[in-house]
Amino acid sequence: MAVKALLEGGPDDLLERIVSVTTPGEDLKIPHRGGYEHFKGTSRYQDSPEGRLPVYEWWERTEIAE
């Protein structure tokens, strides 16, 4: 069964707010606009259309080196 998480914060144009999590508890790195948005797990959960999901908060953006 795929584990999913709810993303909170970050850029307003980041459309996917419910994402699959490969390893629960590890930080998430989401490709977006030529870089990566980084999210850290929290101890919070939130109800969503896909059930109760762990909340990951945005904490930084890194650029992809060219």
Residue pairs with C-beta under 8 A, 6 or more apart in sequence:
2 20
3 20
3 21
3 24
4 18
4 19
4 20
4 21
4 50
4 53
5 18
5 19
5 21
5 28
5 39
5 41
5 53
5 54
5 55
5 56
6 17
6 18
6 46
6 48
6 53
6 54
6 55
6 56
7 14
7 16
7 17
7 18
7 19
7 28
7 30
7 39
7 56
7 58
8 39
8 46
8 55
8 56
8 57
8 58
9 39
9 57
9 58
10 32
10 37
10 39
10 58
10 61
11 32
11 33
11 37
11 61
13 33
14 30
14 32
14 37
16 30
18 48
18 49
18 50
18 53
19 28
19 30
21 28
21 54
24 41
24 54
25 41
26 41
27 38
27 39
27 40
27 41
28 38
28 39
28 40
28 56
29 36
29 37
29 38
30 36
30 37
30 38
30 39
31 64
32 61
34 63
34 64
35 61
35 62
35 63
35 64
36 61
36 62
36 64
37 58
37 61
38 58
38 59
38 60
38 61
38 62
39 56
39 57
39 58
39 59
40 56
40 57
40 59
41 54
41 55
41 56
42 54
42 55
42 56
42 57
44 54
44 55
45 52
45 53
45 54
45 55
46 52
46 53
46 55
47 53
